[in-house]
């Protein structure tokens, strides 16, 4: 897997000491896990069957997703039965205590290693500046977004009480949020906000960026990825209204896919093909299971060719391009972005060609050979069809190839509350070589940096 290094700030010396201590604890836990396995060395084959069971489960899941009929049934049985079979085998052989101890120590090792990386790789905080309250804010709200969060949290009444003008979208008339935003600016609005899904947010954000006016988000959508990575409280959308009276302003990036804005992700391949189906909205699982065999091993999927900054990527079955990279490679985009102002796209390409690669993915996760993860300034996707299926912030579209994804650094002025929960930092994938170097290193990186600057 190709990965890109994360940007970090040097930590205080005390943080370095704590990071080294956590790295050493991680290695001690690894040693304890090995010792637990060694204690059951007489049954080493049985212990290794645990890893084999995980691989078989991954292969079974592949058969269940990529095939129909008997192969799907057998695959589903393997995916569920293999882990259960391993648990029964451990219980019968009396090795379950050994397995639990080894698994517990390994889990503790990963936790310590990730905590060490969090302390050593603290991300740059997005710079903010204090601003005066807006004079004529306009908020565009989708009353049905997120299952009706606008009404549930009384966002209209609370926004109007703070002096904002609210425009409710009438979905039956198929409104254009961008046109409404432009008209609001023509009427004198000095801030544009959205309470709705990420797709609506992107359209209004494009207008705000084009006219260099502040943009505000209320977490009233379903997934609220953009709001989450801005540090907003997704459980309390109304708390975002505090940005009107006590707010700060951030400069963040805005993605562009063939002239259309996006705040989170653009998907190509299997997922993008599936969401084109009208049935997907009402029966997601059934629709996906029905279409996946043809998309994964059949002829239904378009053959994609992708390039990142001019370098060709392996032909993907699924490709995810994000406005700034996610901390962990996640084909579903369910992770978090540690920052939104790095000026780069995150790129995740997935290519699984059979049960063996699916088993490897189950065992190695994001480090599997079928996963390619990197960052780029531009991604170009071509296909052997007249139109390419694309999911832009979850919305199904078709675009003529080549489809070009870019990022526009710092064009969006986002107004957020001064006091907000903040997006928790997800540490990067554990690199054990780095953990070993950290555990054995007695010199503070901060001290070394100061020495190097002094020598220079």
JOWOJO-V797394 format. One record per residue. RES is the residue in one letter. SS is DSSP state (alpha for helix, beta for strand, coil for the rest). OMEGA is omega in whole degrees, -180 to 180 (none if undefined). Layout:
BEGIN
RES_SS_OMEGA ; RES_SS_OMEGA
END
This chain:
BEGIN
X_coil_175 ; X_coil_179 ; X_coil_178 ; X_coil_180 ; X_coil_180 ; X_coil_178 ; X_coil_-176 ; X_coil_175 ; X_coil_175 ; X_coil_179 ; X_coil_174 ; X_coil_-176 ; X_alpha_179 ; X_alpha_178 ; X_alpha_178 ; X_alpha_180 ; X_alpha_179 ; X_alpha_178 ; X_alpha_179 ; X_alpha_178 ; X_alpha_179 ; X_alpha_178 ; X_alpha_178 ; X_alpha_176 ; X_alpha_178 ; X_alpha_180 ; X_alpha_177 ; X_alpha_178 ; X_alpha_175 ; X_alpha_178 ; X_alpha_178 ; X_alpha_177 ; X_alpha_178 ; X_alpha_179 ; X_alpha_178 ; X_alpha_178 ; X_alpha_-180 ; X_alpha_179 ; X_alpha_177 ; X_coil_-175 ; X_alpha_178 ; X_alpha_178 ; X_alpha_-175 ; X_alpha_-180 ; X_alpha_180 ; X_alpha_178 ; X_alpha_180 ; X_alpha_178 ; X_alpha_176 ; X_alpha_176 ; X_alpha_178 ; X_alpha_179 ; X_alpha_178 ; X_alpha_178 ; X_alpha_179 ; X_alpha_178 ; X_alpha_178 ; X_alpha_178 ; X_alpha_179 ; X_alpha_179 ; X_alpha_177 ; X_alpha_180 ; X_alpha_-179 ; X_alpha_-178 ; X_alpha_-172 ; X_alpha_-178 ; X_coil_176 ; X_coil_173 ; X_alpha_-175 ; X_alpha_180 ; X_alpha_179 ; X_alpha_180 ; X_alpha_-180 ; X_alpha_178 ; X_alpha_178 ; X_alpha_178 ; X_alpha_178 ; X_alpha_-177 ; X_alpha_180 ; X_alpha_-173 ; X_alpha_-177 ; X_alpha_178 ; X_alpha_179 ; X_alpha_178 ; X_alpha_178 ; X_alpha_179 ; X_alpha_179 ; X_alpha_180 ; X_alpha_179 ; X_alpha_-179 ; X_alpha_-179 ; X_alpha_-177 ; X_alpha_-179 ; X_coil_-177 ; X_coil_-175 ; X_alpha_177 ; X_alpha_178 ; X_alpha_-178 ; X_alpha_-180 ; X_alpha_180 ; X_alpha_180 ; X_alpha_179 ; X_alpha_179 ; X_alpha_179 ; X_alpha_179 ; X_alpha_177 ; X_alpha_178 ; X_alpha_179 ; X_alpha_179 ; X_alpha_-180 ; X_alpha_179 ; X_alpha_-180 ; X_alpha_179 ; X_alpha_178 ; X_alpha_177 ; X_alpha_-180 ; X_alpha_177 ; X_alpha_-178 ; X_alpha_-179 ; X_alpha_-175 ; X_coil_177 ; X_coil_-176 ; X_coil_172 ; X_coil_172 ; X_coil_177 ; X_coil_-177 ; X_coil_179 ; X_beta_176 ; X_beta_179 ; X_beta_-178 ; X_coil_176 ; X_coil_177 ; X_coil_179 ; X_coil_179 ; X_coil_-177 ; X_coil_180 ; X_beta_176 ; X_beta_-180 ; X_beta_177 ; X_beta_-174 ; X_beta_173 ; X_coil_-174 ; X_coil_-177 ; X_coil_-177 ; X_alpha_178 ; X_alpha_-179 ; X_alpha_177 ; X_coil_-178 ; X_alpha_179 ; X_alpha_178 ; X_alpha_-178 ; X_alpha_-177 ; X_coil_176 ; X_coil_-175 ; X_alpha_-179 ; X_alpha_-178 ; X_alpha_-177 ; X_alpha_179 ; X_alpha_180 ; X_alpha_178 ; X_alpha_178 ; X_coil_175 ; X_coil_-179 ; X_coil_170 ; X_beta_-177 ; X_beta_174 ; X_beta_178 ; X_beta_180 ; X_coil_174 ; X_coil_-172 ; X_alpha_179 ; X_alpha_180 ; X_alpha_179 ; X_coil_-175 ; X_coil_176 ; X_coil_-178 ; X_alpha_-180 ; X_alpha_179 ; X_alpha_178 ; X_alpha_180 ; X_alpha_179 ; X_alpha_178 ; X_alpha_178 ; X_alpha_178 ; X_alpha_178 ; X_alpha_179 ; X_coil_175 ; X_coil_180 ; X_coil_177 ; X_coil_173 ; X_beta_176 ; X_beta_178 ; X_beta_-179 ; X_beta_167 ; X_beta_-175 ; X_coil_-178 ; X_coil_-178 ; X_alpha_179 ; X_alpha_177 ; X_alpha_178 ; X_alpha_-177 ; X_alpha_-178 ; X_alpha_179 ; X_alpha_178 ; X_alpha_178 ; X_alpha_178 ; X_alpha_180 ; X_alpha_180 ; X_alpha_-179 ; X_alpha_-178 ; X_alpha_177 ; X_coil_174 ; X_coil_-179 ; X_beta_180 ; X_beta_-177 ; X_beta_-178 ; X_beta_168 ; X_beta_-173 ; X_coil_-177 ; X_coil_178 ; X_coil_-180 ; X_coil_-177 ; X_coil_175 ; X_coil_-179 ; X_alpha_-178 ; X_alpha_178 ; X_alpha_-180 ; X_alpha_-177 ; X_alpha_170 ; X_coil_178 ; X_coil_-178 ; X_coil_180 ; X_coil_-178 ; X_coil_180 ; X_coil_-178 ; X_coil_-178 ; X_alpha_-178 ; X_alpha_-180 ; X_alpha_177 ; X_alpha_179 ; X_alpha_178 ; X_alpha_178 ; X_alpha_180 ; X_alpha_-176 ; X_coil_-179 ; X_coil_-174 ; X_beta_171 ; X_beta_-176 ; X_beta_177 ; X_beta_171 ; X_beta_-178 ; X_beta_-177 ; X_beta_176 ; X_beta_179 ; X_beta_179 ; X_beta_176 ; X_beta_-179 ; X_coil_177 ; X_coil_179 ; X_beta_-178 ; X_beta_169 ; X_beta_-179 ; X_coil_-177 ; X_coil_-170 ; X_beta_169 ; X_beta_-178 ; X_beta_174 ; X_beta_176 ; X_beta_-169 ; X_alpha_-177 ; X_alpha_-179 ; X_alpha_178 ; X_alpha_-176 ; X_alpha_-176 ; X_coil_176 ; X_coil_-176 ; X_coil_177 ; X_alpha_-178 ; X_alpha_-173 ; X_alpha_-176 ; X_alpha_-175 ; X_coil_-179 ; X_coil_-173 ; X_alpha_-175 ; X_alpha_-178 ; X_alpha_-180 ; X_alpha_180 ; X_alpha_180 ; X_alpha_-180 ; X_alpha_-174 ; X_alpha_-174 ; X_alpha_-180 ; X_alpha_180 ; X_alpha_-178 ; X_alpha_-176 ; X_alpha_-177 ; X_coil_-179 ; X_coil_-176 ; X_coil_-174 ; X_coil_-174 ; X_coil_173 ; X_coil_176 ; X_coil_-176 ; X_beta_170 ; X_beta_-175 ; X_beta_175 ; X_beta_176 ; X_beta_-175 ; X_coil_177 ; X_coil_179 ; X_beta_-178 ; X_beta_176 ; X_coil_172 ; X_coil_-178 ; X_coil_-173 ; X_coil_167 ; X_coil_177 ; X_beta_-179 ; X_beta_180 ; X_beta_177 ; X_beta_-174 ; X_beta_173 ; X_beta_-170 ; X_coil_-173 ; X_coil_172 ; X_coil_-175 ; X_coil_179 ; X_coil_176 ; X_coil_-176 ; X_coil_-178 ; X_coil_-179 ; X_coil_-180 ; X_coil_-176 ; X_coil_-180 ; X_coil_-179 ; X_coil_174 ; X_coil_-177 ; X_coil_176 ; X_coil_-178 ; X_coil_-177 ; X_coil_-178 ; X_coil_178 ; X_coil_-179 ; X_coil_174 ; X_beta_168 ; X_beta_-178 ; X_beta_178 ; X_beta_180 ; X_beta_-179 ; X_beta_176 ; X_coil_178 ; X_coil_-172 ; X_coil_179 ; X_coil_-176 ; X_alpha_-179 ; X_alpha_179 ; X_alpha_176 ; X_alpha_177 ; X_alpha_178 ; X_alpha_179 ; X_alpha_179 ; X_alpha_-177 ; X_alpha_-172 ; X_alpha_179 ; X_alpha_-175 ; X_alpha_177 ; X_alpha_-180 ; X_coil_-177 ; X_coil_180 ; X_coil_-179 ; X_beta_174 ; X_beta_-177 ; X_beta_-180 ; X_beta_175 ; X_beta_-177 ; X_beta_174 ; X_coil_-179 ; X_beta_175 ; X_beta_180 ; X_beta_-178 ; X_beta_175 ; X_beta_-178 ; X_beta_-180 ; X_coil_-180 ; X_coil_180 ; X_coil_179 ; X_coil_180 ; X_beta_175 ; X_beta_-178 ; X_beta_172 ; X_beta_-177 ; X_beta_-175 ; X_coil_177 ; X_coil_-179 ; X_beta_-177 ; X_beta_178 ; X_beta_168 ; X_beta_-176 ; X_beta_178 ; X_coil_177 ; X_coil_-4 ; X_coil_177 ; X_beta_-175 ; X_beta_177 ; X_beta_176 ; X_beta_177 ; X_beta_180 ; X_beta_-172 ; X_beta_169 ; X_beta_-176 ; X_beta_-173 ; X_beta_176 ; X_beta_-176 ; X_beta_177 ; X_beta_-180 ; X_beta_177 ; X_beta_178 ; X_coil_179 ; X_coil_-179 ; X_coil_-175 ; X_coil_-177 ; X_coil_177 ; X_coil_180 ; X_coil_-178 ; X_coil_175 ; X_coil_-179 ; X_coil_178 ; X_coil_179 ; X_coil_-178 ; X_coil_173 ; X_coil_-173 ; X_alpha_176 ; X_alpha_178 ; X_alpha_179 ; X_alpha_179 ; X_alpha_180 ; X_alpha_180 ; X_alpha_-178 ; X_alpha_-177 ; X_alpha_-176 ; X_coil_-180 ; X_coil_-178 ; X_coil_-180 ; X_coil_175 ; X_alpha_179 ; X_alpha_179 ; X_alpha_-180 ; X_alpha_-180 ; X_alpha_179 ; X_alpha_179 ; X_alpha_-179 ; X_alpha_179 ; X_alpha_178 ; X_alpha_179 ; X_alpha_-178 ; X_coil_none
END
